[in-house]
Amino acid sequence: MKKNYFLTTFALLALMTFGIFTGCEKYSENIQPYELNELKLLEDFNAGKFEHDKGEYLKGSVSIYPIEDGVIDFYVNITDEKFIHYILQSEKPLTLQKKIENAEVLFLRRSVIINSLDTKDVILVTVDEDDAIGNSILNIPFDTKLKGYGLIRQNKTLSGQITSRASVSCGCCITGLSSSACSTTASGDCDSGGSGASSCSLTSGGDSCSVQCSSGNACCWDN
């Protein structure tokens, strides 16, 4: 009887120990950062493109916060001298707000991938439908996907939020939606882009911006 008791106790302890280790292993898998294979993705995207159409790969801290209804900023602080903003315009409210201290960012003109290097947190920001994105990106296990009609890349010489004064601005205008791009388009003050344009870019005063629109008109203007 005692022998059976000890065997039963030993079996239960073994099962509990296995469960603890298995649980820890699964938990560890869930928090491990995703390996993006960014160089291959960037190489494939850049193949055959002119320099101004190529993507870019960055590392730094990423602050994500809504600027206004339907507009969200992904602010990448790379060094003390380079500050990049990727801004998504959407017809729907965007509420995502967080900071990723250690991240890699892959900018592919009409899409941005933000990947945490410390934990599993992969974000896709795009103006394209799935069939235009490509399987190499769609197969990535994204934790968050945000889709809009305009994706802006803004390079500022000053640190801080995009609302801090920049020399140039870019955006997409959809008729019926209130935006600075619509006001500028309506007044005929677009320095680049304008009615019928789906993209534009502009550089002035050390700042630069570009925008890709899946809907509406692209407008870039000097402030």
BAFI-842302 format. One record per residue: x, y, z of N, C-alpha, C, O in turn; residue in one letter. Coordinates in steps of 0.02 Angstrom, whole numbers, padded with zeros to 5 digits, always signed. Layout:
REM residues N
XYZXYZXYZXYZa...
REM end
This chain:
REM residues 223
+00042-00060+00000+00000+00000+00000+00043+00063+00000+00031+00110-00038m+00094+00062+00044+00139+00120+00048+00176+00129-00017+00189+00185-00039k+00194+00071-00049+00231+00075-00111+00189+00110-00165+00213+00153-00201k+00124+00091-00169+00079+00122-00217+00070+00196-00203+00066+00236-00249n+00067+00215-00138+00059+00285-00119+00118+00327-00143+00110+00381-00170y+00179+00299-00131+00239+00336-00152+00243+00342-00228+00264+00394-00254f+00224+00288-00264+00224+00290-00337+00175+00342-00363+00190+00379-00411l+00116+00344-00332+00065+00392-00353+00088+00464-00341+00080+00507-00383t+00117+00475-00281+00143+00542-00263+00198+00564-00311+00199+00621-00333t+00243+00517-00326+00297+00532-00373+00271+00550-00442+00296+00597-00474f+00221+00514-00465+00192+00527-00531+00160+00595-00533+00167+00632-00582a+00123+00613-00480+00091+00679-00477+00142+00735-00478+00134+00785-00512l+00196+00727-00438+00249+00777-00436+00282+00785-00505+00298+00841-00526l+00293+00729-00539+00324+00731-00605+00279+00768-00655+00304+00808-00695a+00213+00755-00651+00166+00789-00696+00164+00864-00682+00163+00905-00728l+00165+00882-00617+00164+00953-00599+00227+00988-00623+00224+01044-00650m+00284+00955-00614+00348+00984-00636+00349+00994-00711+00371+01046-00736t+00324+00943-00748+00321+00948-00821+00275+01006-00842+00291+01043-00889f+00219+01013-00807+00172+01066-00823+00202+01135-00811+00191+01181-00850g+00240+01141-00757+00271+01205-00741+00321+01224-00795+00322+01281-00819i+00364+01175-00814+00415+01190-00865+00384+01203-00933+00406+01247-00970f+00331+01165-00950+00297+01174-01014+00264+01243-01016+00267+01278-01067t+00233+01261-00960+00201+01327-00957+00251+01383-00963+00238+01433-00998g+00308+01376-00931+00360+01427-00935+00387+01432-01006+00401+01487-01031c+00393+01374-01039+00419+01374-01108+00371+01410-01154+00392+01449-01197e+00305+01396-01147+00255+01429-01189+00253+01504-01175+00248+01544-01222k+00258+01522-01111+00258+01593-01094+00319+01628-01123+00314+01684-01148y+00376+01593-01121+00437+01621-01149+00430+01631-01224+00454+01682-01251s+00397+01583-01259+00387+01589-01330+00344+01650-01346+00356+01684-01396e+00294+01664-01304+00248+01719-01317+00280+01787-01309+00259+01835-01340n+00333+01791-01267+00362+01857-01255+00427+01868-01294+00455+01923-01293i+00450+01816-01329+00511+01824-01368+00498+01871-01427+00447+01864-01461q+00543+01919-01441+00533+01963-01498+00532+01925-01564+00565+01873-01571p+00495+01950-01612+00490+01918-01677+00551+01936-01719+00573+01993-01719y+00579+01887-01754+00636+01898-01798+00609+01919-01867+00581+01878-01903e+00617+01982-01883+00584+02012-01941+00614+01993-02008+00579+01995-02059l+00678+01976-02010+00713+01965-02073+00709+02028-02117+00694+02025-02176n+00723+02084-02084+00713+02150-02114+00756+02162-02176+00734+02194-02223e+00817+02137-02176+00862+02150-02232+00837+02117-02296+00842+02147-02350l+00809+02057-02291+00781+02023-02350+00719+02059-02374+00710+02069-02434k+00676+02081-02329+00615+02117-02348+00633+02183-02382+00602+02201-02432l+00683+02218-02355+00703+02282-02383+00736+02272-02452+00724+02310-02498l+00778+02221-02457+00812+02206-02520+00761+02191-02575+00767+02216-02631e+00711+02150-02558+00660+02132-02607+00619+02194-02628+00603+02202-02686d+00604+02237-02580+00564+02296-02595+00603+02346-02638+00575+02376-02683f+00666+02354-02624+00707+02405-02658+00730+02384-02728+00752+02425-02767n+00725+02319-02743+00751+02294-02806+00719+02330-02866+00658+02331-02873a+00761+02359-02909+00738+02390-02969+00708+02459-02961+00682+02487-03010g+00710+02487-02901+00679+02553-02888+00731+02609-02889+00789+02599-02874k+00708+02669-02909+00750+02728-02903+00758+02745-02829+00719+02724-02787f+00810+02784-02813+00827+02799-02744+00769+02830-02705+00757+02812-02648e+00732+02876-02737+00678+02911-02701+00617+02866-02690+00571+02885-02654h+00615+02807-02722+00560+02760-02713+00576+02703-02665+00534+02661-02651d+00638+02702-02641+00660+02646-02598+00635+02655-02526+00618+02710-02504k+00634+02598-02491+00615+02599-02421+00676+02613-02377+00731+02626-02402g+00665+02610-02311+00720+02621-02264+00711+02579-02202+00655+02558-02185e+00766+02567-02168+00766+02528-02106+00797+02570-02051+00852+02596-02060y+00763+02577-01995+00786+02618-01939+00782+02580-01873+00745+02531-01867l+00820+02603-01825+00815+02577-01756+00811+02636-01709+00846+02686-01719k+00770+02631-01658+00763+02685-01608+00703+02674-01565+00672+02620-01566g+00686+02724-01526+00624+02720-01486+00566+02747-01528+00575+02793-01568s+00507+02717-01519+00449+02737-01558+00393+02757-01510+00370+02717-01469v+00371+02820-01516+00314+02845-01476+00253+02847-01522+00256+02877-01575s+00199+02815-01501+00139+02810-01542+00082+02845-01505+00067+02829-01448i+00051+02893-01539-00004+02929-01507-00048+02963-01559-00024+02985-01611y-00114+02967-01546-00159+03002-01591-00145+03078-01588-00133+03105-01535p-00148+03110-01647-00141+03183-01650-00210+03215-01649-00221+03265-01614i-00256+03187-01687-00325+03210-01691-00366+03151-01717-00339+03098-01729e-00432+03161-01725-00474+03106-01749-00449+03080-01816-00442+03118-01864d-00436+03015-01818-00415+02984-01881-00343+02996-01901-00324+02978-01956g-00303+03026-01857-00232+03038-01873-00189+03014-01815-00199+03035-01758v-00141+02970-01830-00098+02943-01777-00025+02950-01799-00008+02940-01857i+00017+02967-01751+00088+02980-01764+00131+02924-01735+00122+02903-01678d+00178+02900-01775+00229+02852-01753+00295+02889-01756+00326+02895-01808f+00316+02914-01698+00374+02959-01694+00436+02917-01676+00441+02889-01622y+00484+02915-01724+00544+02875-01715+00602+02921-01697+00622+02964-01737v+00629+02913-01637+00687+02951-01615+00749+02908-01625+00762+02861-01587n+00786+02924-01677+00844+02883-01696+00907+02907-01661+00940+02868-01627i+00923+02970-01670+00980+03001-01637+00959+03070-01614+00901+03090-01623t+01005+03107-01585+00989+03175-01564+00982+03223-01622+00965+03281-01613d+00997+03199-01683+00995+03243-01741+00946+03220-01795+00938+03255-01845e+00914+03163-01786+00868+03137-01837+00803+03115-01805+00803+03071-01761k+00748+03144-01827+00683+03130-01799+00634+03117-01856+00620+03162-01896f+00609+03056-01860+00565+03036-01915+00494+03024-01887+00486+02992-01835i+00445+03050-01922+00375+03038-01906+00342+03001-01964+00346+03022-02021h+00308+02946-01948+00265+02913-01996+00194+02925-01971+00176+02907-01915y+00152+02956-02012+00086+02977-01991+00033+02943-02034+00036+02948-02095i-00014+02910-02002-00068+02876-02038-00132+02917-02033-00153+02937-01979l-00163+02929-02091-00229+02961-02093-00281+02907-02106-00273+02866-02151q-00334+02907-02067-00387+02857-02073-00455+02890-02067-00463+02941-02034s-00504+02859-02100-00573+02884-02094-00604+02863-02028-00656+02889-02009e-00572+02817-01993-00597+02793-01929-00553+02820-01872-00494+02833-01883k-00582+02828-01812-00541+02851-01755-00485+02801-01740-00496+02740-01744p-00427+02826-01722-00370+02784-01704-00349+02800-01632-00335+02858-01617l-00347+02750-01590-00336+02763-01518-00272+02731-01491-00257+02739-01432t-00234+02696-01533-00173+02663-01509-00124+02714-01480-00109+02764-01512l-00100+02700-01420-00052+02745-01388-00005+02703-01345-00026+02670-01298q+00059+02707-01360+00110+02670-01322+00179+02696-01341+00186+02735-01388k+00229+02673-01304+00298+02688-01321+00338+02623-01321+00335+02584-01273k+00375+02611-01375+00419+02554-01380+00490+02580-01377+00514+02612-01423i+00523+02566-01322+00589+02596-01310+00643+02572-01358+00687+02609-01377e+00638+02509-01378+00689+02479-01420+00655+02443-01478+00629+02388-01470n+00655+02475-01536+00617+02448-01593+00656+02454-01657+00702+02495-01663a+00636+02413-01706+00660+02421-01774+00600+02440-01817+00544+02417-01806e+00613+02482-01867+00559+02509-01909+00578+02498-01982+00632+02517-02004v+00532+02467-02019+00542+02455-02090+00490+02496-02128+00430+02482-02124l+00513+02545-02165+00469+02590-02203+00470+02568-02276+00523+02568-02308f+00411+02550-02303+00405+02525-02371+00359+02570-02412+00320+02545-02454l+00364+02634-02401+00328+02687-02438+00253+02688-02424+00227+02739-02403r+00218+02632-02436+00146+02629-02424+00129+02588-02362+00071+02580-02345r+00181+02563-02330+00172+02524-02268+00231+02537-02221+00286+02552-02244s+00219+02531-02156+00271+02535-02106+00263+02476-02059+00208+02461-02036v+00318+02442-02044+00318+02388-01995+00359+02410-01935+00417+02429-01942i+00329+02408-01875+00364+02424-01813+00370+02359-01773+00319+02327-01759i+00430+02340-01755+00441+02277-01720+00482+02290-01657+00538+02315-01661n+00455+02272-01599+00491+02279-01536+00549+02229-01535+00541+02171-01554s+00607+02251-01511+00665+02208-01505+00671+02177-01436+00718+02139-01422l+00623+02193-01392+00625+02168-01323+00571+02117-01308+00580+02074-01265d+00515+02121-01343+00459+02076-01330+00419+02067-01394+00430+02103-01443t+00372+02021-01395+00331+02008-01454+00279+02063-01462+00228+02064-01428k+00293+02110-01508+00247+02165-01522+00263+02190-01592+00310+02229-01602d+00223+02168-01642+00235+02185-01711+00174+02223-01738+00118+02199-01733v+00186+02282-01766+00132+02326-01789+00138+02339-01864+00193+02354-01888i+00083+02333-01900+00081+02351-01971+00038+02413-01980-00018+02417-01956l+00066+02462-02015+00031+02524-02033+00032+02528-02109+00085+02526-02139v-00027+02533-02141-00027+02530-02214-00086+02568-02244-00135+02582-02211t-00078+02585-02308-00134+02613-02347-00156+02565-02401-00199+02581-02442v-00127+02505-02403-00142+02455-02454-00189+02401-02430-00192+02386-02370d-00227+02372-02477-00266+02313-02463-00219+02253-02461-00162+02256-02484e-00243+02197-02432-00200+02138-02423-00170+02113-02488-00112+02093-02490d-00210+02114-02543-00184+02085-02605-00128+02127-02636-00093+02103-02681d-00119+02189-02612-00065+02231-02638-00004+02231-02592+00049+02256-02612a-00011+02203-02533+00044+02204-02484+00095+02149-02499+00155+02161-02493i+00072+02090-02518+00118+02035-02532+00123+01986-02474+00119+02005-02416g+00132+01922-02491+00132+01868-02441+00190+01873-02393+00183+01854-02334n+00248+01899-02416+00306+01902-02371+00292+01945-02310+00321+01935-02257s+00248+01994-02318+00229+02037-02262+00167+02010-02227+00163+02010-02166i+00118+01987-02266+00056+01962-02236+00068+01901-02192+00030+01890-02145l+00121+01863-02205+00136+01804-02164+00168+01821-02097+00176+01777-02055n+00185+01884-02086+00212+01905-02021+00156+01904-01969+00101+01929-01984i+00168+01876-01910+00115+01873-01859+00106+01940-01823+00130+01949-01767p+00071+01986-01855+00062+02052-01826+00016+02049-01765-00033+02012-01763f+00033+02089-01715-00009+02097-01656-00061+02153-01667-00115+02151-01638d-00043+02201-01708-00088+02258-01723-00082+02275-01797-00027+02279-01824t-00140+02287-01829-00141+02310-01898-00184+02373-01902-00241+02374-01879k-00156+02425-01932-00193+02488-01940-00192+02506-02014-00139+02509-02045l-00252+02520-02042-00257+02537-02112-00288+02606-02119-00335+02623-02084k-00262+02646-02166-00288+02712-02178-00286+02729-02251-00273+02686-02293g-00299+02793-02267-00299+02815-02337-00238+02858-02353-00226+02873-02412y-00199+02877-02303-00140+02918-02315-00083+02900-02268-00094+02893-02207g-00022+02892-02294+00036+02878-02253+00090+02930-02267+00115+02935-02323l+00106+02968-02216+00153+03024-02222+00220+03005-02189+00221+02976-02135i+00274+03023-02222+00340+03018-02190+00367+03089-02183+00374+03124-02233r+00381+03110-02122+00405+03178-02110+00471+03175-02072+00477+03144-02019q+00521+03209-02101+00587+03213-02070+00594+03284-02041+00594+03333-02078n+00601+03289-01974+00605+03355-01942+00674+03366-01912+00706+03319-01888k+00696+03428-01914+00760+03445-01883+00752+03458-01809+00802+03461-01772t+00690+03464-01785+00677+03475-01714+00646+03413-01684+00608+03377-01716l+00663+03398-01621+00634+03341-01588+00564+03358-01564+00542+03415-01566s+00528+03306-01542+00462+03317-01514+00405+03299-01561+00417+03272-01615g+00345+03315-01540+00286+03296-01577+00282+03330-01645+00312+03383-01656q+00245+03300-01690+00238+03327-01757+00203+03395-01757+00210+03434-01804i+00166+03408-01704+00131+03473-01698+00181+03530-01687+00163+03588-01697t+00243+03514-01668+00295+03565-01665+00306+03589-01736+00303+03550-01784s+00320+03653-01745+00323+03683-01811+00376+03648-01855+00433+03640-01835r+00354+03629-01916+00399+03602-01966+00397+03648-02026+00348+03684-02036a+00450+03648-02066+00453+03692-02125+00404+03671-02179+00380+03714-02217s+00389+03606-02183+00344+03581-02235+00294+03532-02205+00305+03504-02152v+00239+03523-02240+00187+03475-02220+00161+03438-02280+00162+03465-02336s+00137+03377-02270+00108+03337-02323+00045+03303-02296+00038+03293-02235c+00000+03286-02340-00060+03251-02319-00104+03232-02378-00091+03251-02434g-00156+03193-02364-00206+03173-02414-00272+03207-02398-00290+03215-02340c-00307+03226-02450-00372+03259-02442-00427+03216-02471-00427+03200-02531c-00475+03197-02430-00536+03164-02453-00593+03213-02446-00603+03240-02391i-00629+03225-02499-00684+03273-02498-00734+03255-02443-00757+03198-02438t-00750+03304-02402-00798+03293-02348-00765+03283-02280-00798+03287-02229g-00699+03270-02281-00662+03263-02218-00622+03326-02205-00592+03354-02250l-00622+03347-02143-00585+03408-02125-00511+03391-02113-00495+03347-02072s-00466+03426-02148-00395+03416-02138-00357+03476-02166-00383+03513-02208s-00296+03485-02143-00254+03539-02169-00240+03529-02243-00236+03578-02280s-00233+03466-02264-00221+03452-02335-00280+03475-02377-00270+03501-02432a-00342+03466-02353-00401+03487-02390-00405+03563-02394-00422+03591-02446c-00389+03597-02338-00389+03670-02338-00339+03698-02387-00352+03745-02423s-00279+03667-02388-00226+03690-02432-00242+03675-02505-00229+03716-02549t-00271+03616-02518-00290+03598-02586-00344+03646-02612-00341+03669-02668t-00393+03659-02569-00449+03703-02589-00425+03774-02606-00452+03806-02650a-00374+03797-02570-00348+03865-02582-00297+03868-02638-00273+03921-02657s-00280+03809-02666-00232+03806-02721-00161+03818-02700-00119+03839-02740g-00145+03806-02636-00078+03821-02610-00032+03760-02604+00019+03763-02571d-00049+03704-02637-00004+03646-02637+00058+03663-02678+00053+03680-02736c+00116+03657-02648+00179+03668-02684+00199+03607-02724+00238+03611-02771d+00171+03549-02705+00181+03486-02740+00118+03445-02732+00084+03449-02681s+00101+03407-02784+00038+03369-02781-00020+03413-02803-00014+03455-02847g-00078+03402-02771-00138+03439-02788-00190+03394-02819-00185+03333-02813g-00240+03423-02850-00296+03384-02877-00272+03331-02926-00236+03345-02974s-00293+03268-02914-00275+03213-02957-00211+03177-02938-00196+03125-02967g-00173+03203-02891-00109+03172-02870-00121+03121-02815-00160+03133-02769a-00088+03064-02819-00092+03013-02767-00031+03012-02722-00030+02975-02672s+00020+03051-02740+00080+03056-02697+00114+03122-02712+00104+03152-02765s+00155+03144-02665+00196+03204-02675+00250+03206-02622+00248+03169-02573c+00298+03251-02632+00352+03260-02583+00377+03331-02587+00367+03365-02638s+00409+03354-02533+00433+03423-02531+00489+03428-02479+00487+03395-02427l+00539+03469-02494+00594+03482-02447+00604+03557-02441+00605+03593-02491t+00612+03581-02379+00624+03652-02368+00648+03663-02297+00625+03630-02250s+00696+03709-02289+00720+03728-02222+00748+03671-02181+00746+03673-02120g+00775+03620-02215+00804+03563-02178+00754+03509-02162+00774+03455-02139g+00689+03522-02172+00637+03473-02161+00614+03444-02227+00621+03476-02279d+00586+03384-02226+00559+03354-02287+00499+03312-02269+00493+03287-02213s+00455+03303-02318+00398+03258-02307+00378+03228-02374+00391+03256-02427c+00345+03170-02370+00317+03137-02428+00253+03102-02405+00246+03087-02346s+00208+03090-02452+00145+03057-02434+00122+03012-02490+00132+03027-02549v+00092+02956-02471+00061+02909-02517-00013+02904-02499-00030+02892-02441q-00057+02912-02549-00129+02911-02536-00162+02854-02574-00149+02845-02633c-00203+02815-02540-00243+02764-02574-00310+02792-02595-00344+02763-02638s-00330+02849-02566-00391+02884-02584-00379+02959-02579-00336+02981-02541s-00417+02998-02618-00411+03070-02613-00352+03098-02651-00322+03064-02692g-00334+03160-02637-00280+03196-02671-00222+03208-02623-00232+03224-02564n-00161+03201-02649-00101+03215-02609-00083+03289-02615-00087+03318-02669a-00063+03318-02560-00043+03389-02559+00017+03398-02513+00016+03374-02456c+00068+03432-02537+00127+03449-02497+00137+03525-02501+00134+03554-02556c+00148+03558-02445+00152+03630-02446+00204+03656-02397+00220+03624-02347w+00230+03715-02413+00280+03748-02372+00245+03791-02319+00201+03831-02335d+00264+03781-02257+00232+03819-02203+00261+03889-02197+00240+03928-02154n
REM end
